[in-house]
Amino acid sequence: MTSIKLHLPHLSMNTTKPVPIKPLIGCNPVEQLARQVRLDGLYALDGRDSIDHEMHGLYTGLWVKYAGTPLTDKDSSK
């Protein structure tokens, strides 16, 4: 059996140099947080928080599946 060795220095945990993070132009952190909170609510509403759900661990399709569905009274006023 032949073994393959990969050299992936960018994945090394032995680095002491911080990786620079570039700010995203036009990104609104408050808006992004609101989107994530809504997706987390849709995830629970769909039952994906149950380990037995076939889509457990995936957020795929939630936004489209529940488009227009209010999660709270606050959402329904929009």
PDB file of N, CA, C and O in Angstrom:
ATOM      1  N   MET A   1       0.850  -1.180   0.000  1.00  0.00           N
ATOM      2  CA  MET A   1       0.000   0.000   0.000  1.00  0.00           C
ATOM      3  C   MET A   1       0.891   1.236   0.000  1.00  0.00           C
ATOM      4  O   MET A   1       1.839   1.331   0.779  1.00  0.00           O
ATOM      5  N   THR A   2       0.578   2.177  -0.877  1.00  0.00           N
ATOM      6  CA  THR A   2       1.365   3.393  -0.998  1.00  0.00           C
ATOM      7  C   THR A   2       0.733   4.505  -0.174  1.00  0.00           C
ATOM      8  O   THR A   2      -0.478   4.717  -0.229  1.00  0.00           O
ATOM      9  N   SER A   3       1.552   5.206   0.581  1.00  0.00           N
ATOM     10  CA  SER A   3       1.026   6.339   1.339  1.00  0.00           C
ATOM     11  C   SER A   3       1.376   7.640   0.619  1.00  0.00           C
ATOM     12  O   SER A   3       2.429   7.760  -0.007  1.00  0.00           O
ATOM     13  N   ILE A   4       0.483   8.591   0.720  1.00  0.00           N
ATOM     14  CA  ILE A   4       0.683   9.890   0.087  1.00  0.00           C
ATOM     15  C   ILE A   4       0.848  10.928   1.180  1.00  0.00           C
ATOM     16  O   ILE A   4       0.027  11.022   2.093  1.00  0.00           O
ATOM     17  N   LYS A   5       1.916  11.708   1.081  1.00  0.00           N
ATOM     18  CA  LYS A   5       2.142  12.772   2.043  1.00  0.00           C
ATOM     19  C   LYS A   5       1.813  14.101   1.378  1.00  0.00           C
ATOM     20  O   LYS A   5       2.302  14.409   0.292  1.00  0.00           O
ATOM     21  N   LEU A   6       0.990  14.866   2.039  1.00  0.00           N
ATOM     22  CA  LEU A   6       0.626  16.184   1.542  1.00  0.00           C
ATOM     23  C   LEU A   6       1.317  17.253   2.366  1.00  0.00           C
ATOM     24  O   LEU A   6       1.385  17.161   3.592  1.00  0.00           O
ATOM     25  N   HIS A   7       1.823  18.255   1.693  1.00  0.00           N
ATOM     26  CA  HIS A   7       2.425  19.388   2.383  1.00  0.00           C
ATOM     27  C   HIS A   7       1.460  20.568   2.245  1.00  0.00           C
ATOM     28  O   HIS A   7       1.347  21.177   1.181  1.00  0.00           O
ATOM     29  N   LEU A   8       0.780  20.868   3.327  1.00  0.00           N
ATOM     30  CA  LEU A   8      -0.195  21.955   3.330  1.00  0.00           C
ATOM     31  C   LEU A   8       0.183  22.964   4.413  1.00  0.00           C
ATOM     32  O   LEU A   8      -0.405  22.955   5.494  1.00  0.00           O
ATOM     33  N   PRO A   9       1.158  23.834   4.136  1.00  0.00           N
ATOM     34  CA  PRO A   9       1.625  24.755   5.177  1.00  0.00           C
ATOM     35  C   PRO A   9       0.559  25.741   5.643  1.00  0.00           C
ATOM     36  O   PRO A   9       0.603  26.199   6.785  1.00  0.00           O
ATOM     37  N   HIS A  10      -0.401  26.075   4.775  1.00  0.00           N
ATOM     38  CA  HIS A  10      -1.435  27.023   5.175  1.00  0.00           C
ATOM     39  C   HIS A  10      -2.405  26.427   6.200  1.00  0.00           C
ATOM     40  O   HIS A  10      -3.160  27.166   6.831  1.00  0.00           O
ATOM     41  N   LEU A  11      -2.393  25.118   6.371  1.00  0.00           N
ATOM     42  CA  LEU A  11      -3.248  24.472   7.356  1.00  0.00           C
ATOM     43  C   LEU A  11      -2.497  24.115   8.638  1.00  0.00           C
ATOM     44  O   LEU A  11      -3.068  23.520   9.552  1.00  0.00           O
ATOM     45  N   SER A  12      -1.243  24.473   8.702  1.00  0.00           N
ATOM     46  CA  SER A  12      -0.427  24.141   9.857  1.00  0.00           C
ATOM     47  C   SER A  12      -0.888  24.919  11.089  1.00  0.00           C
ATOM     48  O   SER A  12      -1.181  26.112  11.008  1.00  0.00           O
ATOM     49  N   MET A  13      -0.948  24.244  12.206  1.00  0.00           N
ATOM     50  CA  MET A  13      -1.349  24.890  13.461  1.00  0.00           C
ATOM     51  C   MET A  13      -0.136  25.474  14.194  1.00  0.00           C
ATOM     52  O   MET A  13      -0.279  26.045  15.276  1.00  0.00           O
ATOM     53  N   ASN A  14       1.054  25.332  13.608  1.00  0.00           N
ATOM     54  CA  ASN A  14       2.271  25.797  14.251  1.00  0.00           C
ATOM     55  C   ASN A  14       2.643  27.226  13.856  1.00  0.00           C
ATOM     56  O   ASN A  14       3.778  27.649  14.074  1.00  0.00           O
ATOM     57  N   THR A  15       1.730  27.951  13.296  1.00  0.00           N
ATOM     58  CA  THR A  15       2.026  29.305  12.863  1.00  0.00           C
ATOM     59  C   THR A  15       1.880  30.294  14.018  1.00  0.00           C
ATOM     60  O   THR A  15       0.973  30.169  14.841  1.00  0.00           O
ATOM     61  N   THR A  16       2.753  31.247  14.072  1.00  0.00           N
ATOM     62  CA  THR A  16       2.669  32.289  15.104  1.00  0.00           C
ATOM     63  C   THR A  16       2.211  33.600  14.491  1.00  0.00           C
ATOM     64  O   THR A  16       1.931  34.561  15.209  1.00  0.00           O
ATOM     65  N   LYS A  17       2.134  33.643  13.179  1.00  0.00           N
ATOM     66  CA  LYS A  17       1.733  34.849  12.479  1.00  0.00           C
ATOM     67  C   LYS A  17       0.214  34.859  12.298  1.00  0.00           C
ATOM     68  O   LYS A  17      -0.338  33.900  11.758  1.00  0.00           O
ATOM     69  N   PRO A  18      -0.470  35.909  12.732  1.00  0.00           N
ATOM     70  CA  PRO A  18      -1.923  35.948  12.566  1.00  0.00           C
ATOM     71  C   PRO A  18      -2.307  36.090  11.095  1.00  0.00           C
ATOM     72  O   PRO A  18      -1.618  36.751  10.317  1.00  0.00           O
ATOM     73  N   VAL A  19      -3.389  35.473  10.742  1.00  0.00           N
ATOM     74  CA  VAL A  19      -3.893  35.564   9.376  1.00  0.00           C
ATOM     75  C   VAL A  19      -4.705  36.859   9.267  1.00  0.00           C
ATOM     76  O   VAL A  19      -5.652  37.057  10.028  1.00  0.00           O
ATOM     77  N   PRO A  20      -4.344  37.739   8.329  1.00  0.00           N
ATOM     78  CA  PRO A  20      -5.086  38.997   8.214  1.00  0.00           C
ATOM     79  C   PRO A  20      -6.505  38.754   7.697  1.00  0.00           C
ATOM     80  O   PRO A  20      -6.722  37.933   6.806  1.00  0.00           O
ATOM     81  N   ILE A  21      -7.450  39.470   8.261  1.00  0.00           N
ATOM     82  CA  ILE A  21      -8.840  39.384   7.835  1.00  0.00           C
ATOM     83  C   ILE A  21      -9.203  40.683   7.142  1.00  0.00           C
ATOM     84  O   ILE A  21      -9.115  41.760   7.732  1.00  0.00           O
ATOM     85  N   LYS A  22      -9.609  40.577   5.897  1.00  0.00           N
ATOM     86  CA  LYS A  22      -9.971  41.762   5.133  1.00  0.00           C
ATOM     87  C   LYS A  22     -11.443  42.080   5.391  1.00  0.00           C
ATOM     88  O   LYS A  22     -12.288  41.186   5.335  1.00  0.00           O
ATOM     89  N   PRO A  23     -11.753  43.343   5.672  1.00  0.00           N
ATOM     90  CA  PRO A  23     -13.161  43.700   5.869  1.00  0.00           C
ATOM     91  C   PRO A  23     -13.927  43.595   4.552  1.00  0.00           C
ATOM     92  O   PRO A  23     -13.392  43.908   3.489  1.00  0.00           O
ATOM     93  N   LEU A  24     -15.155  43.162   4.628  1.00  0.00           N
ATOM     94  CA  LEU A  24     -15.980  43.063   3.436  1.00  0.00           C
ATOM     95  C   LEU A  24     -16.616  44.418   3.159  1.00  0.00           C
ATOM     96  O   LEU A  24     -17.288  44.987   4.019  1.00  0.00           O
ATOM     97  N   ILE A  25     -16.402  44.917   1.975  1.00  0.00           N
ATOM     98  CA  ILE A  25     -16.957  46.214   1.599  1.00  0.00           C
ATOM     99  C   ILE A  25     -18.450  46.062   1.373  1.00  0.00           C
ATOM    100  O   ILE A  25     -18.890  45.166   0.653  1.00  0.00           O
ATOM    101  N   GLY A  26     -19.225  46.939   1.987  1.00  0.00           N
ATOM    102  CA  GLY A  26     -20.672  46.910   1.827  1.00  0.00           C
ATOM    103  C   GLY A  26     -21.373  45.897   2.723  1.00  0.00           C
ATOM    104  O   GLY A  26     -22.581  45.696   2.599  1.00  0.00           O
ATOM    105  N   CYS A  27     -20.637  45.262   3.614  1.00  0.00           N
ATOM    106  CA  CYS A  27     -21.220  44.270   4.513  1.00  0.00           C
ATOM    107  C   CYS A  27     -21.738  44.968   5.771  1.00  0.00           C
ATOM    108  O   CYS A  27     -20.999  45.699   6.430  1.00  0.00           O
ATOM    109  N   ASN A  28     -22.987  44.743   6.092  1.00  0.00           N
ATOM    110  CA  ASN A  28     -23.584  45.311   7.284  1.00  0.00           C
ATOM    111  C   ASN A  28     -23.685  44.201   8.332  1.00  0.00           C
ATOM    112  O   ASN A  28     -24.515  43.302   8.195  1.00  0.00           O
ATOM    113  N   PRO A  29     -22.849  44.253   9.379  1.00  0.00           N
ATOM    114  CA  PRO A  29     -22.837  43.169  10.373  1.00  0.00           C
ATOM    115  C   PRO A  29     -24.173  42.986  11.084  1.00  0.00           C
ATOM    116  O   PRO A  29     -24.530  41.862  11.436  1.00  0.00           O
ATOM    117  N   VAL A  30     -24.915  44.062  11.299  1.00  0.00           N
ATOM    118  CA  VAL A  30     -26.215  43.951  11.968  1.00  0.00           C
ATOM    119  C   VAL A  30     -27.187  43.178  11.080  1.00  0.00           C
ATOM    120  O   VAL A  30     -27.936  42.323  11.555  1.00  0.00           O
ATOM    121  N   GLU A  31     -27.164  43.489   9.791  1.00  0.00           N
ATOM    122  CA  GLU A  31     -28.036  42.787   8.834  1.00  0.00           C
ATOM    123  C   GLU A  31     -27.651  41.307   8.738  1.00  0.00           C
ATOM    124  O   GLU A  31     -28.523  40.439   8.687  1.00  0.00           O
ATOM    125  N   GLN A  32     -26.363  41.026   8.713  1.00  0.00           N
ATOM    126  CA  GLN A  32     -25.905  39.636   8.632  1.00  0.00           C
ATOM    127  C   GLN A  32     -26.309  38.846   9.870  1.00  0.00           C
ATOM    128  O   GLN A  32     -26.690  37.679   9.769  1.00  0.00           O
ATOM    129  N   LEU A  33     -26.228  39.480  11.039  1.00  0.00           N
ATOM    130  CA  LEU A  33     -26.633  38.819  12.276  1.00  0.00           C
ATOM    131  C   LEU A  33     -28.133  38.525  12.245  1.00  0.00           C
ATOM    132  O   LEU A  33     -28.561  37.445  12.653  1.00  0.00           O
ATOM    133  N   ALA A  34     -28.934  39.481  11.762  1.00  0.00           N
ATOM    134  CA  ALA A  34     -30.383  39.280  11.671  1.00  0.00           C
ATOM    135  C   ALA A  34     -30.707  38.109  10.735  1.00  0.00           C
ATOM    136  O   ALA A  34     -31.607  37.318  11.019  1.00  0.00           O
ATOM    137  N   ARG A  35     -29.982  38.000   9.636  1.00  0.00           N
ATOM    138  CA  ARG A  35     -30.191  36.881   8.713  1.00  0.00           C
ATOM    139  C   ARG A  35     -29.868  35.551   9.383  1.00  0.00           C
ATOM    140  O   ARG A  35     -30.600  34.574   9.225  1.00  0.00           O
ATOM    141  N   GLN A  36     -28.766  35.520  10.132  1.00  0.00           N
ATOM    142  CA  GLN A  36     -28.366  34.280  10.794  1.00  0.00           C
ATOM    143  C   GLN A  36     -29.361  33.884  11.873  1.00  0.00           C
ATOM    144  O   GLN A  36     -29.672  32.704  12.033  1.00  0.00           O
ATOM    145  N   VAL A  37     -29.861  34.867  12.614  1.00  0.00           N
ATOM    146  CA  VAL A  37     -30.852  34.583  13.653  1.00  0.00           C
ATOM    147  C   VAL A  37     -32.111  34.002  13.008  1.00  0.00           C
ATOM    148  O   VAL A  37     -32.685  33.040  13.519  1.00  0.00           O
ATOM    149  N   ARG A  38     -32.541  34.588  11.884  1.00  0.00           N
ATOM    150  CA  ARG A  38     -33.731  34.071  11.186  1.00  0.00           C
ATOM    151  C   ARG A  38     -33.478  32.637  10.690  1.00  0.00           C
ATOM    152  O   ARG A  38     -34.338  31.769  10.841  1.00  0.00           O
ATOM    153  N   LEU A  39     -32.313  32.392  10.106  1.00  0.00           N
ATOM    154  CA  LEU A  39     -32.009  31.042   9.629  1.00  0.00           C
ATOM    155  C   LEU A  39     -31.976  30.031  10.776  1.00  0.00           C
ATOM    156  O   LEU A  39     -32.422  28.895  10.618  1.00  0.00           O
ATOM    157  N   ASP A  40     -31.452  30.443  11.921  1.00  0.00           N
ATOM    158  CA  ASP A  40     -31.437  29.553  13.081  1.00  0.00           C
ATOM    159  C   ASP A  40     -32.863  29.218  13.518  1.00  0.00           C
ATOM    160  O   ASP A  40     -33.150  28.083  13.899  1.00  0.00           O
ATOM    161  N   GLY A  41     -33.761  30.217  13.462  1.00  0.00           N
ATOM    162  CA  GLY A  41     -35.166  29.986  13.796  1.00  0.00           C
ATOM    163  C   GLY A  41     -35.836  29.048  12.809  1.00  0.00           C
ATOM    164  O   GLY A  41     -36.599  28.166  13.204  1.00  0.00           O
ATOM    165  N   LEU A  42     -35.551  29.237  11.516  1.00  0.00           N
ATOM    166  CA  LEU A  42     -36.110  28.366  10.482  1.00  0.00           C
ATOM    167  C   LEU A  42     -35.581  26.941  10.620  1.00  0.00           C
ATOM    168  O   LEU A  42     -36.305  25.976  10.375  1.00  0.00           O
ATOM    169  N   TYR A  43     -34.330  26.818  11.009  1.00  0.00           N
ATOM    170  CA  TYR A  43     -33.698  25.513  11.227  1.00  0.00           C
ATOM    171  C   TYR A  43     -34.467  24.735  12.300  1.00  0.00           C
ATOM    172  O   TYR A  43     -34.766  23.553  12.133  1.00  0.00           O
ATOM    173  N   ALA A  44     -34.779  25.418  13.400  1.00  0.00           N
ATOM    174  CA  ALA A  44     -35.523  24.780  14.492  1.00  0.00           C
ATOM    175  C   ALA A  44     -36.974  24.519  14.077  1.00  0.00           C
ATOM    176  O   ALA A  44     -37.524  23.461  14.384  1.00  0.00           O
ATOM    177  N   LEU A  45     -37.598  25.482  13.378  1.00  0.00           N
ATOM    178  CA  LEU A  45     -38.978  25.333  12.927  1.00  0.00           C
ATOM    179  C   LEU A  45     -39.138  24.120  12.018  1.00  0.00           C
ATOM    180  O   LEU A  45     -40.156  23.430  12.073  1.00  0.00           O
ATOM    181  N   ASP A  46     -38.147  23.861  11.193  1.00  0.00           N
ATOM    182  CA  ASP A  46     -38.176  22.736  10.266  1.00  0.00           C
ATOM    183  C   ASP A  46     -37.849  21.412  10.950  1.00  0.00           C
ATOM    184  O   ASP A  46     -37.993  20.351  10.343  1.00  0.00           O
ATOM    185  N   GLY A  47     -37.412  21.463  12.201  1.00  0.00           N
ATOM    186  CA  GLY A  47     -37.093  20.247  12.936  1.00  0.00           C
ATOM    187  C   GLY A  47     -35.696  19.713  12.669  1.00  0.00           C
ATOM    188  O   GLY A  47     -35.372  18.586  13.043  1.00  0.00           O
ATOM    189  N   ARG A  48     -34.868  20.528  12.020  1.00  0.00           N
ATOM    190  CA  ARG A  48     -33.522  20.064  11.673  1.00  0.00           C
ATOM    191  C   ARG A  48     -32.587  19.990  12.881  1.00  0.00           C
ATOM    192  O   ARG A  48     -31.476  19.468  12.781  1.00  0.00           O
ATOM    193  N   ASP A  49     -33.035  20.506  14.005  1.00  0.00           N
ATOM    194  CA  ASP A  49     -32.220  20.397  15.216  1.00  0.00           C
ATOM    195  C   ASP A  49     -32.285  18.972  15.782  1.00  0.00           C
ATOM    196  O   ASP A  49     -31.506  18.615  16.666  1.00  0.00           O
ATOM    197  N   SER A  50     -33.216  18.163  15.268  1.00  0.00           N
ATOM    198  CA  SER A  50     -33.305  16.760  15.668  1.00  0.00           C
ATOM    199  C   SER A  50     -32.294  15.950  14.860  1.00  0.00           C
ATOM    200  O   SER A  50     -32.231  16.066  13.636  1.00  0.00           O
ATOM    201  N   ILE A  51     -31.519  15.146  15.541  1.00  0.00           N
ATOM    202  CA  ILE A  51     -30.488  14.355  14.867  1.00  0.00           C
ATOM    203  C   ILE A  51     -31.098  13.350  13.887  1.00  0.00           C
ATOM    204  O   ILE A  51     -30.410  12.870  12.986  1.00  0.00           O
ATOM    205  N   ASP A  52     -32.373  13.031  14.055  1.00  0.00           N
ATOM    206  CA  ASP A  52     -33.043  12.081  13.167  1.00  0.00           C
ATOM    207  C   ASP A  52     -33.539  12.719  11.868  1.00  0.00           C
ATOM    208  O   ASP A  52     -33.927  12.005  10.944  1.00  0.00           O
ATOM    209  N   HIS A  53     -33.532  14.047  11.786  1.00  0.00           N
ATOM    210  CA  HIS A  53     -34.011  14.736  10.577  1.00  0.00           C
ATOM    211  C   HIS A  53     -33.049  14.461   9.425  1.00  0.00           C
ATOM    212  O   HIS A  53     -31.832  14.487   9.607  1.00  0.00           O
ATOM    213  N   GLU A  54     -33.594  14.201   8.245  1.00  0.00           N
ATOM    214  CA  GLU A  54     -32.754  13.871   7.092  1.00  0.00           C
ATOM    215  C   GLU A  54     -31.845  15.017   6.659  1.00  0.00           C
ATOM    216  O   GLU A  54     -30.836  14.785   5.994  1.00  0.00           O
ATOM    217  N   MET A  55     -32.189  16.253   7.028  1.00  0.00           N
ATOM    218  CA  MET A  55     -31.376  17.414   6.667  1.00  0.00           C
ATOM    219  C   MET A  55     -30.672  18.013   7.898  1.00  0.00           C
ATOM    220  O   MET A  55     -30.265  19.174   7.879  1.00  0.00           O
ATOM    221  N   HIS A  56     -30.534  17.222   8.954  1.00  0.00           N
ATOM    222  CA  HIS A  56     -29.859  17.688  10.172  1.00  0.00           C
ATOM    223  C   HIS A  56     -28.453  18.181   9.832  1.00  0.00           C
ATOM    224  O   HIS A  56     -27.687  17.495   9.156  1.00  0.00           O
ATOM    225  N   GLY A  57     -28.133  19.367  10.307  1.00  0.00           N
ATOM    226  CA  GLY A  57     -26.806  19.933  10.068  1.00  0.00           C
ATOM    227  C   GLY A  57     -26.720  20.768   8.803  1.00  0.00           C
ATOM    228  O   GLY A  57     -25.666  21.334   8.512  1.00  0.00           O
ATOM    229  N   LEU A  58     -27.808  20.857   8.046  1.00  0.00           N
ATOM    230  CA  LEU A  58     -27.812  21.618   6.802  1.00  0.00           C
ATOM    231  C   LEU A  58     -28.835  22.752   6.860  1.00  0.00           C
ATOM    232  O   LEU A  58     -29.948  22.573   7.355  1.00  0.00           O
ATOM    233  N   TYR A  59     -28.448  23.909   6.352  1.00  0.00           N
ATOM    234  CA  TYR A  59     -29.349  25.051   6.259  1.00  0.00           C
ATOM    235  C   TYR A  59     -29.879  25.199   4.832  1.00  0.00           C
ATOM    236  O   TYR A  59     -30.637  26.126   4.545  1.00  0.00           O
ATOM    237  N   THR A  60     -29.491  24.305   3.954  1.00  0.00           N
ATOM    238  CA  THR A  60     -29.835  24.364   2.544  1.00  0.00           C
ATOM    239  C   THR A  60     -31.350  24.393   2.331  1.00  0.00           C
ATOM    240  O   THR A  60     -32.079  23.534   2.827  1.00  0.00           O
ATOM    241  N   GLY A  61     -31.807  25.405   1.578  1.00  0.00           N
ATOM    242  CA  GLY A  61     -33.206  25.498   1.181  1.00  0.00           C
ATOM    243  C   GLY A  61     -34.151  26.098   2.188  1.00  0.00           C
ATOM    244  O   GLY A  61     -35.326  26.286   1.873  1.00  0.00           O
ATOM    245  N   LEU A  62     -33.694  26.409   3.390  1.00  0.00           N
ATOM    246  CA  LEU A  62     -34.592  26.952   4.411  1.00  0.00           C
ATOM    247  C   LEU A  62     -35.175  28.303   4.016  1.00  0.00           C
ATOM    248  O   LEU A  62     -36.368  28.542   4.205  1.00  0.00           O
ATOM    249  N   TRP A  63     -34.349  29.184   3.474  1.00  0.00           N
ATOM    250  CA  TRP A  63     -34.790  30.537   3.141  1.00  0.00           C
ATOM    251  C   TRP A  63     -35.915  30.471   2.104  1.00  0.00           C
ATOM    252  O   TRP A  63     -36.912  31.185   2.220  1.00  0.00           O
ATOM    253  N   VAL A  64     -35.756  29.625   1.105  1.00  0.00           N
ATOM    254  CA  VAL A  64     -36.755  29.501   0.048  1.00  0.00           C
ATOM    255  C   VAL A  64     -38.007  28.786   0.565  1.00  0.00           C
ATOM    256  O   VAL A  64     -39.126  29.205   0.267  1.00  0.00           O
ATOM    257  N   LYS A  65     -37.825  27.722   1.328  1.00  0.00           N
ATOM    258  CA  LYS A  65     -38.948  26.934   1.823  1.00  0.00           C
ATOM    259  C   LYS A  65     -39.878  27.751   2.705  1.00  0.00           C
ATOM    260  O   LYS A  65     -41.095  27.573   2.657  1.00  0.00           O
ATOM    261  N   TYR A  66     -39.320  28.637   3.501  1.00  0.00           N
ATOM    262  CA  TYR A  66     -40.121  29.407   4.455  1.00  0.00           C
ATOM    263  C   TYR A  66     -40.205  30.885   4.095  1.00  0.00           C
ATOM    264  O   TYR A  66     -40.411  31.719   4.977  1.00  0.00           O
ATOM    265  N   ALA A  67     -40.052  31.221   2.838  1.00  0.00           N
ATOM    266  CA  ALA A  67     -40.155  32.620   2.408  1.00  0.00           C
ATOM    267  C   ALA A  67     -41.529  33.162   2.786  1.00  0.00           C
ATOM    268  O   ALA A  67     -42.558  32.566   2.465  1.00  0.00           O
ATOM    269  N   GLY A  68     -41.529  34.294   3.469  1.00  0.00           N
ATOM    270  CA  GLY A  68     -42.780  34.927   3.876  1.00  0.00           C
ATOM    271  C   GLY A  68     -43.373  34.386   5.158  1.00  0.00           C
ATOM    272  O   GLY A  68     -44.415  34.867   5.603  1.00  0.00           O
ATOM    273  N   THR A  69     -42.738  33.399   5.761  1.00  0.00           N
ATOM    274  CA  THR A  69     -43.246  32.828   7.011  1.00  0.00           C
ATOM    275  C   THR A  69     -42.709  33.627   8.195  1.00  0.00           C
ATOM    276  O   THR A  69     -41.498  33.672   8.412  1.00  0.00           O
ATOM    277  N   PRO A  70     -43.606  34.264   8.967  1.00  0.00           N
ATOM    278  CA  PRO A  70     -43.123  34.999  10.138  1.00  0.00           C
ATOM    279  C   PRO A  70     -42.738  34.042  11.263  1.00  0.00           C
ATOM    280  O   PRO A  70     -43.408  33.040  11.516  1.00  0.00           O
ATOM    281  N   LEU A  71     -41.640  34.384  11.926  1.00  0.00           N
ATOM    282  CA  LEU A  71     -41.219  33.575  13.086  1.00  0.00           C
ATOM    283  C   LEU A  71     -41.785  34.143  14.382  1.00  0.00           C
ATOM    284  O   LEU A  71     -42.041  33.407  15.335  1.00  0.00           O
ATOM    285  N   THR A  72     -41.977  35.455  14.406  1.00  0.00           N
ATOM    286  CA  THR A  72     -42.500  36.128  15.591  1.00  0.00           C
ATOM    287  C   THR A  72     -43.513  37.180  15.154  1.00  0.00           C
ATOM    288  O   THR A  72     -43.677  37.418  13.957  1.00  0.00           O
ATOM    289  N   ASP A  73     -44.192  37.808  16.106  1.00  0.00           N
ATOM    290  CA  ASP A  73     -45.114  38.906  15.796  1.00  0.00           C
ATOM    291  C   ASP A  73     -44.371  40.057  15.153  1.00  0.00           C
ATOM    292  O   ASP A  73     -44.915  40.750  14.293  1.00  0.00           O
ATOM    293  N   LYS A  74     -43.122  40.267  15.567  1.00  0.00           N
ATOM    294  CA  LYS A  74     -42.311  41.357  15.021  1.00  0.00           C
ATOM    295  C   LYS A  74     -42.074  41.149  13.519  1.00  0.00           C
ATOM    296  O   LYS A  74     -42.124  42.104  12.743  1.00  0.00           O
ATOM    297  N   ASP A  75     -41.812  39.882  13.108  1.00  0.00           N
ATOM    298  CA  ASP A  75     -41.588  39.577  11.702  1.00  0.00           C
ATOM    299  C   ASP A  75     -42.840  39.782  10.858  1.00  0.00           C
ATOM    300  O   ASP A  75     -42.732  40.155   9.690  1.00  0.00           O
ATOM    301  N   SER A  76     -44.012  39.549  11.411  1.00  0.00           N
ATOM    302  CA  SER A  76     -45.253  39.618  10.634  1.00  0.00           C
ATOM    303  C   SER A  76     -45.667  41.051  10.325  1.00  0.00           C
ATOM    304  O   SER A  76     -46.510  41.279   9.458  1.00  0.00           O
ATOM    305  N   SER A  77     -45.078  42.021  11.030  1.00  0.00           N
ATOM    306  CA  SER A  77     -45.429  43.422  10.780  1.00  0.00           C
ATOM    307  C   SER A  77     -44.700  44.009   9.596  1.00  0.00           C
ATOM    308  O   SER A  77     -44.974  45.141   9.199  1.00  0.00           O
ATOM    309  N   LYS A  78     -43.758  43.247   9.014  1.00  0.00           N
ATOM    310  CA  LYS A  78     -42.976  43.755   7.875  1.00  0.00           C
ATOM    311  C   LYS A  78     -43.762  43.660   6.595  1.00  0.00           C
ATOM    312  O   LYS A  78     -43.265  44.041   5.536  1.00  0.00           O
TER     313      LYS A  78
END
